[in-house]
Amino acid sequence: MGTASVTTVVERLRAELMAREPGKDAASQGVDSRNLREYNHLLVLNSVRLQGPLARVSIAQQTGLSKTTVSTIIDQLLQNGLVSEGDFIDAAATGGRRPILVHFNNDTALIMGIEITYSTLTLITTNLGGEVRSIYTEPFDFTSTPVSSLAMLGAAVRIFMAKSNLTWEHILGIGVGIGAPLDSRTHTLMYPPGEYSWDGIDIVASLMKQFQVPVYVDNNANLAALSEARYGVAKDYSDFAYISIGQGIGGGLIHDHQIYHGMLGGAGEIGHFHIAESGPQCICGKRGCLETLANNAAIVEDASLGRSLARVAPRARVAPQLADRDDIDINDVLHAADAGDLGARLALQSAGRAIGTAVGALITLLNPEVIILDGATVRMGRYLLDAVQEEAARQAMPANWAATHIITGQLGDLAVPLGAATLVIDAAFALASVISDYPGTVNGALG
């Protein structure tokens, strides 16, 4: 497909997304009977996109549309460049002529996915199939003023575009993940712990103003859960909880293959489960939150000061590689634990028990199929993971515990930006008219 054709398709997709209220998913807007023709286009396109390559007769069987309708739609999609035809099914398998297979063209457009943390930006591009095409990272300062930080974000996007030899003609939209609570109704930040100047800031509006493309935003943990559901370890599960352990502790909930936000968007904030009555002060203003007991900083502090070690072996000394140093990090603790250091192992186990307490409550309350634990601390820290399993088993209702599996994430550092890109992909293909030659606003979504 030529450059002009690709540009035309991207412009059509982008224009339809821009016409809708920013950040709102199409599924919330119902189906208008006037758009039945466009809705049929969506049925056919998603059949090919999600189940293909398929023969036209198979598409008709899957969608319930007539063969004539399917052929008409496929011909229009071929003209648009969103699908192509090639390869044959063996005639012996069909008992007649060899049907030609219809393929979805994943490379019709690119999506940008961005992860914002307190100290780092990660930017990727993917095609429409979620395959990563380019990656870029750079330092970031979320503690700066919103105006300054958003300007830094815009500059990083431009640098990434230049380094990747891309123009905006290639980009369908931008998905953004941020490690802070978001109001899912207004896509604005809600009292980010410790950074209250960001309260009410609309990242979507800022980026749309800068780049004139559709923008979608969600919490980092929600997006990591979404990408694991689409491309990772949870592809075969419809309901699960995702917990990330690192600089903070975040959680995301997936129900019926989609992010569950709750009323405001705050569902899944497991890092602020109350665990210890007299625990440390949390940046949210409360005491004893899970995050204060089990994030990376808490584990490092425990290991370097020997707190858990002192409770088990009062006369034991902290290992030299962990004691009296200001520059140790979680990797030092993990390596010390693997090398046999008791204090490091006990610090990881203490954090694991705190996480296990919260996980046990989550299992009792929600009865999920799976709980995914993620983050380098989990992937490298078997002592923490074992302690989570043991404590969750002790805390959860037995029947619920028996039905739940605890597993680790698969996508690593790409989970959040890939989930951010998936927001745009999901939005694009929940709209019928984005692939139609017919005018009109589409309110529908494929259920």
N, C-alpha and C positions, 0 to 999 in steps of 0.2 A: 504494500500500500504506500502511495507516495506521500511526501511531506504535506502537500496541500490537503490531501484527504484526511490525514491524521489530525491536522490543525482544525479542520471543519468539525470532526467528531468531538474533539476535546472542547471546542468552543460551545457545541450544542450541550454536552454534558454539564459544562461549567455554568452556562447560562441558566439551565433549569435548577441547579442547586442554588445559584445566587437569587433566583426569583422567590425561593421559599424563605421563611423566617430563619435567620441564621441559627445554627446549632440545634434546631429542633428536628427530631427524626420523623421520617415520613409515616411511620407506623401509627403515629398518634393522630393522623389527620383523616383517616377513613377512606372509603372508596366511593367516588362519584360515578354514577352509572353512565354519565355522559362521556366518560373516559374509558369505556369498555374496550375500544379498539386499542388504545395505548396500553391498557392493562394486559390484553392478550399478547402484545409485543413483549411485555415484561415476563409473562409466563414462559414464552418461548425462549427468550434470551437467557433467563436464569436456569432453565432446563439444560441448555447447552453449556452455560458457564459452570454450573455446579455438577452436572452429571456427564457431560460430554467427554469425547466426541460422540455424537449420536446421529443415526440416520433420521431422515425426516419422518418416516413412519413411526419410529420410536418416540420422537418428540410429540407427535399427535397422540400416541397412547399415554404418555406421561401427563400431558396437559389437559387431555379431554377435548381438545380442539379438533376440528375437521382437518383432513389432509390438505384440502384446498386452502384453508386459512393458514395453516402452518407453512405451506409452500410460498404463499404470498408474503408472509412476514419474513421468512428466511431470505427471499429475494431482496427485500428492502434492507435487511441487516447486512447482506452481502454488499449491497451498494454503499451502505454507510461505512463498511470496513470493520464492523464489530465482530463479524464471523467470517470464516472462510470454509471452503469445501475441498476435501482431498481424502485420499485413501478409500478403500472399499471394504465392505464386509464380505466374507467368503460366501459365494452363491449357495454352497451346500448347506450353510447354516440357515439360509432364508428360504430355500426352495424355489428360487426364481432369479430375477435379475439382481446383480450385485449393487446394493444401495451405496450411495456416496455418503461419507461421514461429514457432519457439520462440526467445525471446531470454533471455540471462542478465541478471539485474538487478545490475549492478555496484554500485549505490548501496544495496544491502541493509545494508551495514555499513561502518565506517571503520576504518582501520589507522593507528597512529602509528609513524612512523619517526624515529629519533634518531641524529644523528652527534655523537660526542664527540671533540674534538681537545684538545690541551694548553691551548688558549686560548679555544675557542668551542664553543657548543652550537648545533646546527641541528635544529629539530623540524618535522616535516611531518605532515599527515594525507593519506591517499589513500583512494580507494574500492577495491573488490575487483578493479578492472581496472587498478590502479596509476596512476590519474589523480590528480594532486596537487590537493587541495582547500584547504589552508591551509599557511602557512609562518611560522616564528618563529625568530629567532636572538637569542642574548645571550652576553655574555662568560662564560668558564668558567675555573676554575683547577684543572687536573689535578694540579698540583704540591702542592696542599693535602693534608691527610690524607684517606684514603678515606672516613672517616665524614663529614667536612665536605663533601667533593666530592659524595658521594651525596646528602647533604641538599640541596645546591645543585641537583642534577639533579632531585630530587623537587619542589622549589619551582618550578623552571622548567617542569616538566610541568603543574603546577597553574595557573601563570600562562597558559601556552599554551591550556589547556582553557578558562579563563575568557575570554581574548581571542577565542577562536574560538566562544564560546557553545556549548560542547559539554559533555555529561555522560558518565559512564562507560557509560551505556546505549547510547551510539553506538559505543563502541570495542571492537572484537573482540580486539585484542592490541597489544603494543608490540614493535617490532624495534629493536635497538640496535647501532650500529657504533662501535667504539672503535679508536683508532690505537695498539694495543699487541698483543703476542702473546697468543693465547688457547688454552687447552687445550680442544679441540673435544669431548672426552669429558665434561668436568666443567663446561664453560662458565665457567671461572675464568681470571683473568689469570696469565700465566707470566712472571715476572721482567721487567716492563716496563722497558726501558732507562732508567736514571737515576731511576726511581721505584719502587724495590724494595719500598716499603711496600705497594704494590698487589698484590704476589705472592700468589696464592691467593684474592683477593677475588672474590666471586660477585655480579656485578651483577644477574644474573637473580633470585636469591633476594631481594636487597634491593628491587628494583622490584616483584616479585610481592607481597612483604610490605606495601609501601606502597599498592599500587593493586588488588591482587586480580584481576589479569588475566594472561593468558598472556604471557610475555616470552621473546624469542629474541635471541641476541647473536652477533656475529661480528666479525672484523677489518675495519677500514674498506676496505682494498684488496680483500678478498674480496667485500664487498658492492657496491663500485663495479663490479667485474667482473660480478657477478650482474645488476645493473640494466642494464648495457650489453648483456648477453646477452638479457634479457627485452624491453627497451624501446628500446635504443639502437643503436649502430653495429654490434653483433655479433649481431643477431637471426638472421642466416643462417649462423652458425658454431657448430659443436658443441664445438670444442676451440681454446682460445686462452689467451694470457697477457696480463695487464693490469698495467701499471706506472704508478704515480702519482709525480710529481716535484713536490715542494713543500718544506714545512718538513722533511719526511723523505722517504725513498724507500721506497715499499711495493709489494708485488706480490701478485696473486691469480691463481690458475689455474682455468680452467673445463675440465672434461672431461665429454663427453657431456651438455652443457648444465647441469651442476651444479658447484658449488664442489668443488674437490679440496683436502682439508685435510691429507693426509699422516697419519702415525700419531698425532701429538699435536695437530695443528692448525697447525704451523709451516711448511707448504709455501708456497712463493712469496716468502719473505723475501729478495728480491733486493737490498734495500738493504744487506744484510750480506754480500754477495759480497765476497771479498777481491780487491782490485784492485791496490793499491800496497804493496809490501813495507815501505817506510819511510814510509807515509802517516800522516795525522793520527790522533790517538786518537779512537776512536768511543765513544759513550755505552754501547755494549754491552760495552766493556772491551777490544776488539781494536783493531788498527791497520790503516789502509788500506782500510776498508770503503767500498763505493761511495757510501754516504750522506755520508761525510766529504768526498768529492771532487766531488759533483755535486748536493747539495741546494741550496736557495735561499741559505742562509747561505754555503756554500762559493763559489758563483758571485759573490755580492756581495763577499766578501772578496778574491777573485781580481781582480775588476774595480777595486775601490777601492784596492788596494795595487799593482796593475799587475804581478802575478806573470807571467801569460802574456805580457803586453805586453813585459816586460823580456827574455824569452827570444827574442822575435822582433825587437824593435826596442829595443835597450838604451838608446838615447838619447831615446826618446820619453817624453813625460810623460803622466801620468794626466789625463784630462779634468777640468776644474775642478768640474763638476757631480757627479763621483764621488769626488774626492780630499778628504782632510782633513774628512770629515763622518762623524758617528756615526749619522745618521738616514736614510741611504740604504737602500732595500730593492730587491727583485728588479725591481719595476716601473721604478725609476730606471735599472737596468742595461738592461732591455729597451728602454726609450725611447732611451737613449743609443746602443744598437746600431742601432736603426732610423734614428737621426739620422746614422749613419756613424762612430761612435766605434770605433776599432780595438781598444782595450783591452777594451771591453764585448763586442765580437764574439768576440775571442779567448777571453775567459773562458767564454762560452757554448759555444764550440767545444770547449774543454778538457773541460768537463763532459759535453758530448755524446759525446766519444770514450770517456770512462770508462763512460758508460751503454752505448754501443755495444759495448764489450768484454763487458759482462755480457749484453747482448742476444744477441750472437753465440754465447756459450756456451749460453744458453738455447735458441736455435734449434737448435744442434747436438745438445743433450741431448734436447729434447722434440719437435722437429719440429712446432711448432704451425701451424695454418692461418693465424693472424693474431696479431700482437702489437699491443696497444693502448697507446699512450703518452698520458698524461693529466696535467692540471694546467695552471695558467695559464702557467707557464714554457714548456711545450710548445706550447700553443695560440698564444702570442704570439711565441715564440722560434724563428724559422725557422732561425737559425744553429745552435742546439742540435740541432734535429731533423735537419737536413742532416748534421751531424757524426755523429749516432747511426746514420743510414743507412749512411754511408760506412764507419764502423768496424765495424759489425755485418757488413757485406758482406765486409770483410777478414778477420774473425775466424771466421765461421760456416763449416761444411762447405758447399761450393758447392751440392750438390744440395738440401740443406735450405733454404739461403738462397733459392734460386730458387723454392721452393714456398711461401715465407712472405711475407706482406704486413705492412708496418708502417703502422698508421693511427692517427689521433688520436681520443680519446673524444668523445662527442656530448652527454652529459647534464650536464657541467659540475658546478656546486656541488650539484646535486640527486642526483648519482650515488649517494653513500653513504646518505643517509636514504631514498632510494627503494629501494635494495637492502635496507635494514633492514626496510622495510615488506613487501617481497617475501618475506622469511623467513616472516612470519606468513601471508601469502596462500598460499605453497607448503605450509606446514604444515596449514592449514585444509583445503585441497582434496586433500591426500594422505590424508585420513581419510574413510572411507565413511560412518560413522554421523553425521557432523556434519550431513548433509542428509537423514537418515532419520527416519521416525516410529517406528522399531523400537528397542527397548532393546538394550543390550549394548555391550561394549568392542570397538573395532575395532583390529586390529593391522595392517591392510593398507594398501597404497599402490598407486597406479596406476603401473606401470612405464613 
